[in-house]
Amino acid sequence: MKKSTKGAVAAGAAAVLLLGGLGSFALWSDEEPVSGGTINSGELNFALVPGSGNWTETSVVPEADLGADPSGFPIVPGDVLEYSTSYVVNWAGDNLRASITADFTDVAGDTALADALDTEVSVNGGTSLPNGSAVDFPLTTSPQTITAEVTITFDEATADLIAQNESVNLNAFTLTLDQVRP
């Protein structure tokens, strides 16, 4: 065989080998659809029951009803204010659990008074936990009405002139509903 023919055959074989890497070579295959249908995501949200928020001074007998706005009440060491309100919780999901957290981090005002206020939160009259703690509660039926209670205690050990004639804005505290994984 001539050198030029051998060169042409070698070049052709090299081209076939190079083109083979581009997918021209295939083995048998098959595919079938997977049955499963459509899935939907669940939900977890809550809304304030209109007109349900109320403040009460609970350290005196009889308790003092402060209404929806406690801004006219001059709090003193030893006073305990309780905010009680109802929420409608809408939820859907088999593996869904929930918690409520009271967050006072954005409450603005005078530092000495803010530091002297201890806060707790509870749901449906259950165990009270300190500010920032998540209070778990069962989800039973949807929609479900729950009562959240936030207690603010002015530390009775506040002495001398500390925290006198000061104020904090309670409009900045929030309640957060969170999903909890079982």
C-alpha positions as CSV (number, residue, x, y, z in Angstrom):
1,M,0.0,0.0,0.0
2,K,1.2,3.5,-0.8
3,K,2.3,5.9,1.9
4,S,-0.4,8.4,0.8
5,T,-3.1,5.7,1.1
6,K,-1.9,4.6,4.5
7,G,-1.9,8.2,5.6
8,A,-5.4,8.8,4.4
9,V,-6.7,5.6,6.1
10,A,-4.9,6.7,9.4
11,A,-6.5,10.2,9.1
12,G,-9.9,8.7,8.5
13,A,-9.6,6.4,11.5
14,A,-8.5,9.3,13.7
15,A,-11.5,11.3,12.6
16,V,-13.9,8.5,13.4
17,L,-12.3,8.1,16.8
18,L,-12.6,11.8,17.5
19,L,-16.2,11.9,16.4
20,G,-17.1,8.9,18.5
21,G,-16.7,11.1,21.7
22,L,-19.5,13.4,20.5
23,G,-22.2,10.9,21.3
24,S,-22.6,9.0,18.0
25,F,-22.1,5.8,20.0
26,A,-25.2,4.7,22.0
27,L,-26.4,1.7,24.0
28,W,-30.0,0.7,24.3
29,S,-32.0,2.7,26.9
30,D,-35.6,3.3,27.9
31,E,-37.6,5.6,30.2
32,E,-41.0,5.5,31.9
33,P,-42.9,8.2,33.7
34,V,-43.1,8.0,37.5
35,S,-46.6,8.1,38.9
36,G,-47.1,10.4,41.9
37,G,-49.5,13.1,41.2
38,T,-49.3,16.7,42.3
39,I,-48.1,17.7,45.8
40,N,-49.1,20.9,47.6
41,S,-47.4,22.9,50.3
42,G,-49.0,23.4,53.7
43,E,-49.4,26.7,55.5
44,L,-48.8,28.3,58.9
45,N,-50.0,31.9,59.6
46,F,-51.9,33.8,62.3
47,A,-54.0,36.9,62.5
48,L,-55.1,39.0,65.5
49,V,-58.7,38.6,66.5
50,P,-59.9,42.3,66.2
51,G,-60.5,44.0,69.5
52,S,-59.0,41.1,71.6
53,G,-55.8,42.8,72.9
54,N,-56.1,44.0,76.5
55,W,-53.6,45.2,79.1
56,T,-54.1,44.4,82.8
57,E,-52.2,45.3,85.9
58,T,-52.2,42.0,87.7
59,S,-50.2,42.7,90.9
60,V,-53.1,44.5,92.7
61,V,-56.4,43.3,93.9
62,P,-58.7,44.0,92.2
63,E,-56.7,43.8,89.0
64,A,-56.6,47.1,87.1
65,D,-58.0,46.9,83.5
66,L,-55.8,49.2,81.3
67,G,-57.6,48.5,78.1
68,A,-55.9,48.3,74.7
69,D,-53.4,51.0,75.4
70,P,-51.4,51.1,78.7
71,S,-49.6,54.4,77.8
72,G,-51.4,56.4,80.6
73,F,-50.3,54.0,83.3
74,P,-47.3,55.0,85.5
75,I,-45.6,51.7,86.2
76,V,-43.6,51.4,89.5
77,P,-41.3,48.7,90.9
78,G,-43.3,45.5,91.6
79,D,-46.0,46.2,89.1
80,V,-47.0,43.3,86.7
81,L,-48.6,44.2,83.4
82,E,-50.2,41.4,81.3
83,Y,-51.1,41.7,77.7
84,S,-53.6,39.1,76.6
85,T,-54.8,38.7,73.0
86,S,-56.3,36.1,70.7
87,Y,-55.1,34.9,67.4
88,V,-56.6,32.7,64.7
89,V,-54.0,30.2,63.5
90,N,-54.5,28.7,60.1
91,W,-52.4,25.7,59.3
92,A,-52.1,22.6,57.1
93,G,-49.5,19.9,57.2
94,D,-49.2,16.5,58.8
95,N,-45.8,17.1,60.4
96,L,-46.5,20.7,61.6
97,R,-45.8,21.9,65.1
98,A,-45.7,25.6,66.2
99,S,-44.3,28.0,68.8
100,I,-44.8,31.6,69.8
101,T,-41.9,33.9,70.7
102,A,-42.2,37.4,72.2
103,D,-39.5,39.7,71.0
104,F,-38.7,42.9,72.9
105,T,-35.4,43.6,71.2
106,D,-36.8,46.6,69.2
107,V,-38.6,48.1,72.2
108,A,-37.1,51.6,72.4
109,G,-36.9,54.0,75.3
110,D,-34.9,54.8,78.4
111,T,-32.3,52.2,79.1
112,A,-32.7,52.0,82.9
113,L,-36.5,51.3,82.7
114,A,-36.1,48.8,79.8
115,D,-33.4,46.9,81.8
116,A,-35.7,46.8,84.8
117,L,-38.6,45.1,82.9
118,D,-38.7,41.3,82.9
119,T,-40.9,39.8,80.2
120,E,-42.4,36.3,79.7
121,V,-44.8,34.8,77.2
122,S,-47.3,31.9,77.4
123,V,-49.9,30.4,75.2
124,N,-53.4,29.3,76.3
125,G,-52.4,29.8,80.0
126,G,-49.6,27.3,79.8
127,T,-46.0,27.6,81.1
128,S,-44.5,31.1,80.9
129,L,-41.1,31.4,79.4
130,P,-38.7,34.4,79.4
131,N,-38.4,36.9,76.5
132,G,-37.0,35.4,73.4
133,S,-37.9,31.8,74.4
134,A,-40.1,29.8,72.0
135,V,-43.3,28.5,73.6
136,D,-44.5,25.4,71.9
137,F,-48.2,24.7,71.6
138,P,-50.2,21.9,69.9
139,L,-52.0,22.5,66.6
140,T,-55.3,20.7,66.9
141,T,-57.8,21.9,64.3
142,S,-57.5,24.5,61.6
143,P,-58.5,27.3,62.0
144,Q,-57.6,27.3,65.7
145,T,-57.9,30.2,68.1
146,I,-55.2,30.6,70.7
147,T,-54.6,33.1,73.5
148,A,-51.1,34.6,73.9
149,E,-50.2,36.2,77.2
150,V,-47.2,38.5,77.6
151,T,-46.2,39.4,81.2
152,I,-44.0,42.5,81.9
153,T,-42.8,42.7,85.5
154,F,-41.1,45.8,86.8
155,D,-38.3,44.4,89.0
156,E,-39.2,45.3,92.5
157,A,-35.5,45.3,93.5
158,T,-35.1,48.6,91.5
159,A,-34.0,51.0,94.1
160,D,-32.9,54.6,94.7
161,L,-33.8,56.9,91.7
162,I,-33.2,54.2,89.0
163,A,-35.7,54.2,86.2
164,Q,-37.8,57.0,87.6
165,N,-39.6,59.4,85.1
166,E,-38.6,57.2,82.2
167,S,-40.5,55.6,79.4
168,V,-40.4,52.7,76.9
169,N,-42.6,52.3,73.8
170,L,-44.3,48.9,73.9
171,N,-45.7,49.3,70.4
172,A,-42.4,47.8,69.1
173,F,-42.7,44.4,70.7
174,T,-43.8,41.6,68.4
175,L,-45.1,38.0,68.7
176,T,-43.7,35.6,66.1
177,L,-45.3,32.3,65.1
178,D,-42.7,29.7,63.9
179,Q,-42.8,26.2,62.6
180,V,-41.1,23.7,64.8
181,R,-39.9,20.4,63.4
182,P,-41.1,17.3,65.3
